[in-house]
Amino acid sequence: MCLDPLAWLRAGLVTNPGVFVLGQPGTGKSTLVKRLITGAIAFGSTALILGDTKPDYTMLVEHVGGQVIRVGRGLDRINPLDAGPLGTAVRTLQGAEAERMRWEMRGRRLSLLMALCTLIREAPIGNAEEVILGRAVDLLDERLAEPTVPDVLAVLEEGPEALRSAARTDHPERYRERVSDLVFTLDLLCTGSLAGVFDGPTTRPIDLTAPAVSVDISQVGAAGDKLLTAAMLCTWAYGFAMVDGTTGRSYLAVMDELWRALRGAPGLVEYADSLTRLNRAKGMASIMITHSLGDLEALPTEEDRAKARGFIDRSAITVLAGLPPRELARVSEITRLTGPEQELVASWSAPDSWQPGTRHPGRGKYLIKTGDRLGIPVELALVGAEHELYDTDQAIRRSAQ
């Protein structure tokens, strides 16, 4: 069974190269994705693991000669406002195309800043603040090639005439009142728990000539869910910005533990949605991974929950590992499953014995669904070095020795 979302798209088998992988812990979701990564690399695509939280993919990426970026205090640092090749292209082009790219770059930077502010506050920023923040981004674009979050904070505190005009006031004191909350929010990004991680220039840029790149954010994740969410948002923004402006290459982006990044605050689903919508035009396939659609119910608003369901709806390929009947009923509301398909996947969902050492009945078994076609059941058999490279339980076994 050859599962290559970009090849399936070119062949007209699917309408987009999105893959959604869903299954209980321990059924082998990461193993399947690592096999897909290995195959994509072999056929010339660059694999981008945008936010490895455990980390699960480091060993494989290093084995294939890829790049591992380890984000954390005293380690690598990422500037989430780094525009990558898009910024270089803007500085070399002229006319309408340069203007179009400049607006794209502005939109990405503003969207990320709004998402980070939303996360810190656990509520969306106001309309007036969005206008002021957008004008700050414009000013920095005129002043600096690669602005950083501290640069945004500095220009807000400076309060030049252009920002006072955006705030609809000529009085410095009134201006300070209107940007006070925004200043404190951005200050937390620079001096709070994320200090030294996303508050300066990128120290080690993503190498798009490498066969694979993994951005390891496990050190940040150890500090708590909110910090992990911020790290994932920044990593996604930086990774997708790096792909913008490149041509002639294909990419496979992996977004693991997706829901951990969406639960942080109302409105974050909208940001993730805007990042991933244009993958097809960029020659990029994406793999989103989670263990339960029940995670949707933890999202803050019904609007967020509806948009999150759209991630699956827009993924032309759904891969199901072992899932219980109640979970399959949820899935079937989005991706139609026949009765026999539900029975098959449910049969993989739990061990039927209390005997120690019993193999999980769903380990390495998957149902591949595209549209209303009958699903294709497959079983993955590891070969050679895969036994070690794809093993996600090594740390547990080492701790037991």
C-alpha positions as CSV (number, residue, x, y, z in Angstrom):
1,M,0.0,0.0,0.0
2,C,1.6,3.3,-1.1
3,L,0.2,6.3,0.8
4,D,1.7,9.5,-0.6
5,P,-0.8,12.4,-0.2
6,L,1.0,14.6,-2.8
7,A,1.1,11.7,-5.3
8,W,-2.6,10.9,-4.7
9,L,-3.4,14.6,-5.3
10,R,-1.5,14.6,-8.6
11,A,-3.2,11.5,-9.6
12,G,-6.6,12.9,-8.9
13,L,-7.4,10.4,-6.2
14,V,-8.0,13.2,-3.6
15,T,-8.8,16.9,-3.6
16,N,-6.1,18.0,-1.1
17,P,-3.0,16.6,0.4
18,G,-4.2,16.7,4.0
19,V,-3.9,13.6,6.3
20,F,-5.7,13.3,9.6
21,V,-4.5,10.5,11.9
22,L,-6.7,9.5,14.8
23,G,-6.3,6.6,17.3
24,Q,-5.9,5.7,20.9
25,P,-2.5,6.0,22.6
26,G,-0.4,2.9,22.0
27,T,-1.9,1.9,18.7
28,G,1.0,3.1,16.6
29,K,0.0,6.6,15.3
30,S,3.6,7.9,15.5
31,T,5.0,4.7,14.0
32,L,2.7,5.2,10.9
33,V,3.7,8.8,10.6
34,K,7.4,8.0,10.8
35,R,6.9,5.5,8.0
36,L,5.2,8.2,5.9
37,I,8.0,10.6,6.7
38,T,10.6,8.0,5.6
39,G,8.8,7.3,2.3
40,A,8.3,11.0,1.6
41,I,12.0,11.7,2.1
42,A,12.9,8.8,-0.2
43,F,10.8,10.4,-3.0
44,G,12.3,13.8,-2.6
45,S,10.0,15.7,-0.2
46,T,11.3,17.5,2.8
47,A,9.7,16.5,6.1
48,L,9.1,19.3,8.6
49,I,8.1,18.2,12.1
50,L,6.8,21.5,13.5
51,G,6.8,21.2,17.2
52,D,8.1,17.8,18.5
53,T,6.8,17.8,22.1
54,K,8.2,14.6,23.5
55,P,10.4,14.4,21.3
56,D,9.4,11.4,19.1
57,Y,11.1,12.2,15.8
58,T,14.6,13.3,16.7
59,M,16.2,9.9,16.3
60,L,14.7,9.3,12.8
61,V,15.5,12.9,11.6
62,E,19.2,12.5,12.7
63,H,19.3,9.0,11.1
64,V,18.4,10.4,7.7
65,G,20.9,13.2,8.0
66,G,18.3,15.9,8.8
67,Q,18.4,18.9,11.1
68,V,17.2,19.0,14.7
69,I,16.5,22.4,16.2
70,R,16.2,22.2,20.0
71,V,14.3,25.2,21.3
72,G,14.7,26.4,24.9
73,R,16.6,28.6,27.3
74,G,20.3,28.2,26.5
75,L,19.4,26.2,23.4
76,D,18.2,27.3,20.0
77,R,15.9,30.4,19.7
78,I,13.3,31.1,17.1
79,N,12.0,34.5,16.1
80,P,8.3,33.9,15.3
81,L,8.3,37.1,13.2
82,D,11.1,35.8,11.0
83,A,9.7,35.9,7.4
84,G,12.4,33.6,6.0
85,P,12.6,33.4,2.2
86,L,9.5,35.5,1.8
87,G,11.3,38.4,3.5
88,T,14.3,38.0,1.2
89,A,12.0,37.9,-1.9
90,V,10.2,41.2,-0.8
91,R,13.6,43.0,-0.6
92,T,14.6,41.8,-4.1
93,L,11.4,42.3,-6.0
94,Q,9.6,45.4,-7.2
95,G,6.1,46.4,-8.2
96,A,2.9,44.5,-7.7
97,E,4.5,41.2,-6.8
98,A,6.6,42.7,-4.1
99,E,3.6,44.6,-2.7
100,R,1.6,41.3,-2.7
101,M,4.3,39.5,-0.7
102,R,4.6,42.4,1.7
103,W,0.9,42.2,2.5
104,E,1.2,38.5,3.0
105,M,4.2,38.9,5.3
106,R,2.4,41.6,7.3
107,G,-0.7,39.5,7.6
108,R,1.3,36.5,9.0
109,R,3.1,38.7,11.5
110,L,0.0,40.4,12.7
111,S,-1.9,37.1,13.0
112,L,0.8,35.5,15.1
113,L,1.0,38.5,17.4
114,M,-2.8,38.5,17.9
115,A,-2.7,34.7,18.6
116,L,0.0,35.1,21.2
117,C,-1.8,38.0,22.9
118,T,-5.0,36.0,22.8
119,L,-3.1,33.1,24.5
120,I,-1.6,35.2,27.2
121,R,-4.9,36.9,28.0
122,E,-7.1,33.9,27.4
123,A,-9.3,36.2,25.5
124,P,-9.1,37.9,22.1
125,I,-7.6,41.4,21.8
126,G,-9.9,44.4,21.0
127,N,-10.5,46.0,17.6
128,A,-8.6,49.2,18.6
129,E,-5.6,47.1,19.8
130,E,-5.6,45.2,16.5
131,V,-5.4,48.5,14.6
132,I,-2.6,49.8,16.7
133,L,-0.7,46.5,16.5
134,G,-1.0,46.4,12.8
135,R,0.4,49.9,12.5
136,A,3.3,48.9,14.7
137,V,4.1,46.0,12.4
138,D,4.0,48.5,9.4
139,L,6.5,50.8,11.1
140,L,8.9,48.0,11.9
141,D,8.7,46.7,8.4
142,E,10.0,50.2,7.3
143,R,12.7,50.2,9.9
144,L,14.0,46.6,10.2
145,A,14.5,43.6,7.9
146,E,13.6,41.1,10.7
147,P,11.7,42.6,13.6
148,T,11.3,40.7,16.9
149,V,8.6,40.7,19.6
150,P,10.7,43.0,21.8
151,D,10.9,45.4,18.8
152,V,7.1,45.5,18.7
153,L,7.0,46.2,22.4
154,A,9.6,49.0,22.1
155,V,7.7,50.8,19.3
156,L,4.5,50.6,21.2
157,E,6.2,52.1,24.3
158,E,7.8,54.8,22.1
159,G,4.4,55.9,20.8
160,P,5.4,57.7,17.6
161,E,2.9,59.9,15.8
162,A,1.8,57.1,13.5
163,L,0.7,55.0,16.4
164,R,-1.0,57.8,18.2
165,S,-2.9,58.5,15.0
166,A,-3.9,54.8,14.9
167,A,-5.0,55.1,18.5
168,R,-7.1,58.2,17.5
169,T,-5.5,60.5,20.0
170,D,-2.8,63.3,19.9
171,H,-2.2,63.2,23.7
172,P,0.7,61.0,24.9
173,E,-1.1,60.2,28.2
174,R,-4.3,59.1,26.4
175,Y,-2.2,57.0,24.0
176,R,-0.5,55.2,26.9
177,E,-3.9,54.5,28.5
178,R,-5.1,52.9,25.2
179,V,-2.0,50.7,24.7
180,S,-1.4,49.8,28.4
181,D,-3.0,46.4,28.3
182,L,-1.3,45.6,25.0
183,V,2.1,46.6,26.3
184,F,1.8,44.4,29.4
185,T,0.6,41.5,27.3
186,L,3.7,41.7,25.0
187,D,5.9,42.3,28.0
188,L,4.9,39.0,29.4
189,L,6.0,37.3,26.1
190,C,9.5,38.9,26.5
191,T,10.1,38.8,30.3
192,G,7.7,36.1,31.5
193,S,8.2,32.3,31.4
194,L,9.1,32.4,27.7
195,A,12.0,34.8,28.2
196,G,15.0,33.8,26.2
197,V,13.0,31.5,23.8
198,F,11.0,33.5,21.3
199,D,12.2,37.1,22.1
200,G,15.2,37.6,19.8
201,P,16.6,36.8,16.4
202,T,16.6,33.2,15.1
203,T,19.8,31.6,16.2
204,R,19.6,28.5,13.9
205,P,17.4,28.9,10.8
206,I,15.5,25.9,9.3
207,D,17.6,24.4,6.6
208,L,15.2,23.6,3.8
209,T,17.9,21.7,1.9
210,A,18.0,19.1,4.6
211,P,15.9,15.9,4.0
212,A,14.0,16.5,7.2
213,V,13.8,19.1,10.0
214,S,12.5,18.6,13.5
215,V,11.8,21.5,15.8
216,D,12.1,20.0,19.3
217,I,10.1,22.0,21.8
218,S,10.1,19.4,24.6
219,Q,12.2,21.6,26.9
220,V,9.6,24.4,26.6
221,G,6.8,21.9,27.1
222,A,8.1,20.9,30.4
223,A,7.2,24.4,31.8
224,G,3.4,24.0,31.3
225,D,0.6,23.8,28.8
226,K,0.3,27.6,28.1
227,L,4.0,27.8,27.3
228,L,3.8,24.7,25.1
229,T,0.9,26.3,23.2
230,A,2.9,29.4,22.6
231,A,5.9,27.4,21.5
232,M,3.7,25.4,19.0
233,L,2.1,28.6,17.6
234,C,5.5,30.2,17.1
235,T,7.0,27.1,15.6
236,W,4.1,26.7,13.1
237,A,4.3,30.4,12.1
238,Y,8.1,30.2,11.6
239,G,7.9,26.8,9.7
240,F,5.2,27.9,7.3
241,A,6.9,31.3,6.8
242,M,10.1,29.4,5.8
243,V,8.3,27.5,3.1
244,D,6.7,30.6,1.7
245,G,8.7,32.0,-1.2
246,T,10.3,28.7,-2.1
247,T,9.6,27.0,-5.4
248,G,10.3,23.6,-6.9
249,R,10.2,21.6,-3.7
250,S,7.5,19.6,-2.0
251,Y,7.1,19.4,1.8
252,L,5.4,17.1,4.3
253,A,4.5,19.0,7.5
254,V,3.7,17.1,10.7
255,M,1.6,18.7,13.4
256,D,1.5,16.3,16.3
257,E,-0.7,16.7,19.4
258,L,-2.7,19.3,17.5
259,W,-5.3,19.9,20.2
260,R,-2.8,21.0,22.8
261,A,-2.2,24.1,20.8
262,L,-5.9,24.8,20.2
263,R,-7.1,24.6,23.8
264,G,-5.1,27.6,25.1
265,A,-7.7,30.3,24.5
266,P,-10.8,31.2,22.4
267,G,-9.9,32.0,18.8
268,L,-6.6,30.0,18.4
269,V,-8.4,27.6,16.1
270,E,-8.9,30.4,13.6
271,Y,-5.2,31.1,13.6
272,A,-4.2,27.5,13.0
273,D,-6.9,27.3,10.3
274,S,-5.5,30.3,8.4
275,L,-2.0,28.8,8.5
276,T,-3.0,25.4,7.0
277,R,-5.6,26.4,4.4
278,L,-3.1,27.1,1.6
279,N,-0.9,24.0,1.8
280,R,-2.0,22.7,-1.5
281,A,-0.9,25.8,-3.4
282,K,2.5,25.6,-1.7
283,G,3.3,22.0,-2.7
284,M,2.9,21.0,1.0
285,A,1.2,17.9,2.4
286,S,0.2,18.0,6.1
287,I,-0.3,15.4,8.7
288,M,-2.4,16.3,11.8
289,I,-2.4,13.8,14.7
290,T,-4.6,13.4,17.8
291,H,-6.1,10.6,19.8
292,S,-9.7,11.6,20.2
293,L,-12.3,13.9,18.7
294,G,-13.5,14.2,22.3
295,D,-10.7,16.8,22.6
296,L,-12.9,19.1,20.5
297,E,-15.3,19.3,23.4
298,A,-12.5,20.9,25.5
299,L,-12.2,23.8,23.1
300,P,-13.6,27.1,24.6
301,T,-16.4,28.0,22.3
302,E,-18.8,26.3,19.9
303,E,-17.3,28.4,17.1
304,D,-13.9,27.0,17.8
305,R,-15.3,23.4,18.0
306,A,-17.0,23.8,14.6
307,K,-13.8,25.2,13.0
308,A,-11.7,22.4,14.5
309,R,-14.0,19.8,13.0
310,G,-13.1,21.4,9.7
311,F,-9.6,20.2,10.0
312,I,-10.8,16.7,9.5
313,D,-13.4,17.7,6.9
314,R,-10.6,19.4,4.9
315,S,-8.2,16.5,5.2
316,A,-8.9,14.3,2.2
317,I,-7.3,11.3,3.8
318,T,-8.3,10.0,7.3
319,V,-6.3,7.3,8.9
320,L,-8.0,5.5,11.9
321,A,-6.2,3.3,14.4
322,G,-7.9,1.5,17.2
323,L,-10.9,3.5,18.5
324,P,-13.9,2.6,20.7
325,P,-17.5,2.6,19.3
326,R,-18.4,6.0,20.9
327,E,-15.4,7.7,19.3
328,L,-16.2,6.1,15.9
329,A,-19.7,7.5,16.1
330,R,-18.2,10.9,16.3
331,V,-15.9,10.3,13.4
332,S,-18.7,9.0,11.3
333,E,-20.5,12.3,11.6
334,I,-17.6,13.9,9.7
335,T,-16.2,11.0,7.6
336,R,-18.9,8.4,6.8
337,L,-18.0,4.9,8.1
338,T,-20.0,1.8,7.2
339,G,-21.1,-0.6,9.9
340,P,-18.4,-3.2,9.1
341,E,-15.7,-0.5,9.0
342,Q,-16.7,0.7,12.5
343,E,-16.8,-2.9,13.8
344,L,-13.3,-3.5,12.4
345,V,-11.7,-0.4,13.9
346,A,-13.5,-1.0,17.2
347,S,-12.1,-4.6,17.4
348,W,-8.6,-3.0,17.5
349,S,-9.4,-0.7,20.4
350,A,-8.6,-2.7,23.5
351,P,-6.7,-5.8,24.6
352,D,-8.9,-8.8,25.3
353,S,-6.7,-10.3,28.0
354,W,-5.2,-9.2,31.3
355,Q,-2.1,-11.4,30.6
356,P,1.1,-9.3,31.0
357,G,2.9,-8.9,27.7
358,T,-0.2,-9.3,25.6
359,R,0.1,-7.3,22.3
360,H,-2.5,-4.6,21.8
361,P,-4.9,-5.9,19.1
362,G,-4.7,-2.6,17.3
363,R,-1.0,-2.1,17.3
364,G,0.1,-1.3,13.8
365,K,-3.4,-1.7,12.2
366,Y,-5.1,1.2,10.4
367,L,-8.0,2.0,8.2
368,I,-7.3,4.5,5.4
369,K,-10.4,6.5,4.3
370,T,-10.8,8.9,1.4
371,G,-14.3,10.5,0.9
372,D,-17.1,7.9,0.7
373,R,-14.9,5.2,-0.8
374,L,-14.6,2.0,1.2
375,G,-11.7,2.1,3.6
376,I,-8.5,0.2,3.0
377,P,-7.4,-1.8,6.1
378,V,-3.6,-2.2,6.4
379,E,-1.2,-3.6,8.9
380,L,2.3,-2.1,9.3
381,A,5.3,-4.4,9.7
382,L,8.5,-2.9,10.7
383,V,11.8,-3.9,9.0
384,G,15.4,-3.4,9.8
385,A,16.4,-0.2,11.6
386,E,12.7,0.8,11.9
387,H,12.3,-1.3,15.0
388,E,14.6,1.1,16.8
389,L,14.0,4.3,14.9
390,Y,10.2,4.2,15.3
391,D,10.1,3.0,18.9
392,T,8.3,5.6,21.1
393,D,8.5,3.5,24.3
394,Q,12.3,3.4,24.7
395,A,12.2,5.9,27.6
396,I,9.6,3.9,29.5
397,R,11.7,0.7,29.1
398,R,14.9,2.4,30.2
399,S,13.3,3.8,33.3
400,A,12.2,0.2,34.3
401,Q,15.7,-1.2,34.0
